Amino acid sequence: MTINLGTANEFIARHIGPRSADEQAMLAALGFESLQAMTAAVIPDSIKGTSVLGGHDGQSEADALADLKAIAGKNQLFKNYIGQGYYNTHTPAPILRNLLENPAWYTAYTPYQPEISQGRLEALLNFQTLISDLTGLPIANASLLDEATAAAEAMTFCKRLSKNKAGHAFFASSHCHPQTLDVLRTRAEPLGIEVVVGDERELTDVSSFFGALLQYPASNGDVFDYRELVQRFHGANALVAVAADLLALTLLTPPGEFDADVAIGSAQRFGVPLGFGGPHAAYFATRDAFKRDMPGRLVGVSIDRFGKTALRLAMQTREQHIRREKATSNICTAQVLLANIASMFAVYHGPAGLKRIAERTHALTAILAAGFEQLGVKVVTRAYFDTLTLATGDATARLHELARAQRINLRQIDAAHLGLSLDETSTQADVETLWRLFAEGKAVPAFDSLAATTASRLPAALLRQSAILEHPVFNRYHSETELMRYLRRLADKDLALDRSMIPLGSCTMKLNAASEMIPVTWAEFGNLHPFAPAEQSQGYLQMTTELEAMLCAATGYDAVSLQPNAGSQGEYAGLLAIRAYHRSRGEGHRDICLIPSSAHGTNPATAHMAGMRVVVTACDARGNVDVEDLRAKAIEHRDRLAAIMITYPSTHGVFEEAIGEICAIIHDNGGQVYIDGANMNAMVGLCAPGKFGGDVSHLNLHKTFCIPHGGGGPGVGPIGVKSHLAPFLPGHATLENTEGAVCAAPFGSASILPITWMYIRMMGGAGLKRASQMAILNANYIARRLEEHYPVLYTGGNGLVAHECILDLRPLKDTSGISVDDVAKRLIDFGFHAPTMSFPVAGTLMIEPTESESKEELDRFCDAMIQIREEIRAVENGTLDKDDNPLKNAPHTAAELVGEWAHGYSREQAVYPLPSLVEAKYWPPVGRVDNVFGDRNLVCACPSIESYQDA
Ligand SMILES: *Cc1c(COP(=O)(O)O)cnc(C)c1O
């Protein structure tokens, strides 16, 4: 008998759903002999063979994890007192295990289908309630990307709403975090906003300002009393935004109570690891009167078909997918998973627990300061919460060195000052270690005697009088058993990838493999401060450098920036690069951005933010860019043409033959080509945007490259560029290129980058190419199985689609009255999340199965769609009533089954329309949600328990 070493890498076959027999069957159904033959037929000749990926082998899960562990080990975990917006925190173990590391939470999609999202919507409503309570402002959104971009959103928000229409400048306090000021400058410039950075105590004339940003407590630690200043700004019709620390707000008068118009900040220190800068949830809160101008998503309370309380996303008409370049912001993916962690941190600790953490942190800081004073160290900060600035003069550099020798990081302020911030994790031993460090031979103060005599250093006039978090949800889950069950109960209400396929077109809901996820919560990645000295983050540097090279290979671009923390931010960084490039050539007047009518809403919203004018170009009857219209508009605007933003394969799910010609038209007329890379899952290993005409693209790592959607974030939106744009990639104060940060941290959401690194490492070039081919095969198989039941709206010249397909349901509306909404809701009764609805074409469903779904799951989905078509036929021919039918009444809840059944169809048909469902049934917790009611009666914080009962 011979021994067989075989292959150790089974990952590719784990990641890809169909088995080889299934693959053959699907190919046969499409009339192809092989995957190669199918690929050859799908990819247009003009771009065939442009991929530069190579066919190298992937690594096994065990080997890739071992290699990454070795790289992670090059990060050095020092004790951090750097602060500056990022603080150590204890992620409560039950939240780590049952939420952060739980696929029921992290594989969920954005809650656009509220009936299958009540769990995460409730967690987000808790987040909004938490933020609203702590800031003292009535309306808070369901998270933004980071504190710095939230500040930038606040700036443009003030601009929109200020009555000082002549005001052209935005005042930003020099006491704001430096990274916030950097992002503000980046975001202000293209809009022609002047950012005036200064010390608010020296302000004389405020008449030129439409708005202001203050930091509370200030970046250097001071707690300033802003009450009079806010009135002065208001007197000049300027609005005031305050960047506030949530933990401090448990003890301090909240911004809403000193009349601030906006509060923004980070929820990181509520249980979310530092992660070298992200991902963390930022928050944004404002007055009720301003709610319609609020950026980001907002969860609201409404009712379902039975009048029962139900949650859903509110006021979506503000958002970019509807208002496009007139939207309040380009934010799409936000930070839902991280917002949910922060909200559960508050649920678990409760108001008393949070105050205890804050009081303890403050007490240790005050004792530390008292000890410093005893040692003759000059503490500059007078009234503070958790942060001290020390005047250390000539000793500064030496003290930093001494600290580092003991694996301690202090904040580097300047040559004569250093800073330090304490946090939830600080202890008496830490305080004593710090004293010893500064004592330099002198006797170390006695902790206990100082503790007995030290008074609070919070300003008495600013002590918080109002109660926080009185809602029952923050007062009933304080034992681990209760919290564990609450998290489970919420997760059980939702449909995520751990239960069934989520066939969302354009969003690529593929497998997020456990091996990819495991490194995210390694301490070596989780506990690094983004501003730690570079020599401590060598592991991150190696991982990000390797990842940049991997993404260059996957896209054909020459350089990559990992900084943008969502696709929308990548778009923004990409357009800024184009803008800077034109300026560098003396063509700064180029400001027209052509955008095909089929584009995703973030495209026009982003172009507007980048100071460009949007010119929409037409699509033809087949969904392709109308090349002649495009050519005409490019020529008409040739003197001012800056760019085109085009998605490829198109948002219609087709590899357009004309892409090469389109790129050439733009280049011939002096413009640059931005290829939106959201559909990269159809291209990796097959063709490369950087080689067929693109100058820059963003990738959505949370789509193509396996970062989970988290229920609506986190995301990562790196951009790849050709070499001529590389000098204009975003920089950061901590990097070689210090200019043009688009995000607070140098590598954006750094701690989730290992997911993509693992994916690419394990798949190898050959595996990635196979994944793209299988994604295309799965989509075409679905299109083929469903086309006789629902017309497939667009195909390429060869009759094939790319990695997604659009089903046209509009004719059914006329013949049966059944809408795309009804079909989407009926799918819930079959245990499925609906496909993308009405994008890019109203009245259609866009289905993207991804390579990770097995043929069995595809068939299960197709069977459901076909059964639904039969039901529609029964409505068409009158067998089912046109109003009282299983589609109009979908989804059906368990509660509806008990009691009288008054429908013209059976209970069985309602909830078990296919026999297979008896075995595994998902029960929606609410019936169809009434959106109009919710927007008319807007409630965006936890309603009282009584109101649940009344309803
Ligand atoms: C998802 C998507 C975006 C936006 O990306 P986010 O990460 O959600 O900001 C942009 N364009 C297209 C085509 C998309 O599908």
The ligand as an SDF file (V2000), in Angstrom:
LIG
                    3D

 15 15  0  0  0  0  0  0  0  0999 V2000
  -22.2640   49.0240   -1.7820 C   0  0  0  0  0  0  0  0  0  0  0  0
  -22.0220   49.9260   -2.9180 C   0  0  0  0  0  0  0  0  0  0  0  0
  -21.4440   51.1950   -2.7230 C   0  0  0  0  0  0  0  0  0  0  0  0
  -21.2260   51.8180   -1.3500 C   0  0  0  0  0  0  0  0  0  0  0  0
  -20.3600   51.1510   -0.5250 O   0  0  0  0  0  0  0  0  0  0  0  0
  -20.4580   51.2830    1.0750 P   0  0  0  0  0  0  0  0  0  0  0  0
  -19.3610   50.4310    1.5420 O   0  0  0  0  0  0  0  0  0  0  0  0
  -21.7900   50.8110    1.4750 O   0  0  0  0  0  0  0  0  0  0  0  0
  -20.2640   52.7130    1.4250 O   0  0  0  0  0  0  0  0  0  0  0  0
  -21.1350   51.9410   -3.8310 C   0  0  0  0  0  0  0  0  0  0  0  0
  -21.4080   51.4950   -5.0700 N   0  0  0  0  0  0  0  0  0  0  0  0
  -22.0010   50.2910   -5.2920 C   0  0  0  0  0  0  0  0  0  0  0  0
  -22.3000   49.8510   -6.7000 C   0  0  0  0  0  0  0  0  0  0  0  0
  -22.3390   49.4680   -4.2180 C   0  0  0  0  0  0  0  0  0  0  0  0
  -22.9450   48.3110   -4.4210 O   0  0  0  0  0  0  0  0  0  0  0  0
  1  2  1  0
  2  3  1  0
  2 14  2  0
  3  4  1  0
  3 10  2  0
  4  5  1  0
  5  6  1  0
  6  7  2  0
  6  8  1  0
  6  9  1  0
 10 11  1  0
 11 12  2  0
 12 13  1  0
 12 14  1  0
 14 15  1  0
M  END
$$$$
